[in-house]
Amino acid sequence: MKAPTRARKLAPIFLVTAFAFGAPIGAAHAQKQGGSITVGLELDIPGFDPLKVGVFDTSAEIAAAAIFDTLTHLDDKGQPQPKLALSWSHSEDYKTWTFKLRPGVRFHDGTPFNAQAFKENFDREKDPANKCRCAFYLAFIHDVQAPDDLTVVYNLNDPQVNLPALVSSATVNNAIQSPTAWKIKGDDYNRNPVGTGPYILKSWTAGDRMVLEKNPDYWNKGHPHLDRLVLKPLPDSQSRFASLQSGEADIIWDDEYDADNIQRRKGTRS
């Protein structure tokens, strides 16, 4: 039995919703503050610098969803909602999109998030001189402009009616990173990511665990609910499932080839 491929692609989106905004499933229940969860990932994370990793795999995207923010997020009906962008509009031909940014947001290093920072993220990935594999996914965008601190303008090569939804997931092209941090840290930035997201990197031991702690200055007041996230790479699918059964992990990544585990877990729930 296979889980739908679409569910696999959307998993990081739902995880970031749980991390930052409260899980869409069971939303009627009051969200408790504090505590931590451990997430079993299918892969070790190679890093976060687009110029080095090219694209985020599933594990990196889950972590990125906690460390970085995007312009929008999807609600439980799959509709784009404000995040770093408060509103957006489009030209009649859908080739120009204008996003109005949220004021007062800062990166974890204290530097301001603004339209220029956003443009620098885009330009760095798009620049042919940087030879980033991530540039392939930006081919439909001609350029990004920052006419003022709180306005970002996308100029597209072709009409795109669903751009606000496309920029909602924490992919390597959508996760907004601190230009100051990558300039200062250089090669070390890959393992020292800085975003505006609900969690800040506390520690990272390759092959063992990444610990993320609550951002006390997060712009979305009252969020996130959890104090800490522990991300553990567990490449063997049966080991991941065993970690869930033993209580070592609270959430695990389970792909379409191991969908039977989901049914097994349902059968053992108390």
Sequence and secondary structure as in RCSB ss.txt:
>XXXX:A:sequence
MKAPTRARKLAPIFLVTAFAFGAPIGAAHAQKQGGSITVGLELDIPGFDPLKVGVFDTSAEIAAAAIFDTLTHLD
DKGQPQPKLALSWSHSEDYKTWTFKLRPGVRFHDGTPFNAQAFKENFDREKDPANKCRCAFYLAFIHDVQAPDDL
TVVYNLNDPQVNLPALVSSATVNNAIQSPTAWKIKGDDYNRNPVGTGPYILKSWTAGDRMVLEKNPDYWNKGHPH
LDRLVLKPLPDSQSRFASLQSGEADIIWDDEYDADNIQRRKGTRS
>XXXX:A:secstr
    HHHHHHHHHHHHIIIII  STTTTS      EEEEEESS    S HHHHSS  HHHHHHHHHH   SEEE 
TTS EEESSEEEEEE TTSSEEEEEE TT B TTS B  HHHHHHHHHHHH GGG  GGGGGGTTEEEEEEEETT
EEEEEESS  TTHHHHTSS  TTTS   HHHHHHHGGGGGGS   SSSEEEEEEETTTEEEEEE TT SSTT  S
 SEEEEEE  SHHHHHHHHHHTS SEE   GGGHHHHHHHHHH  
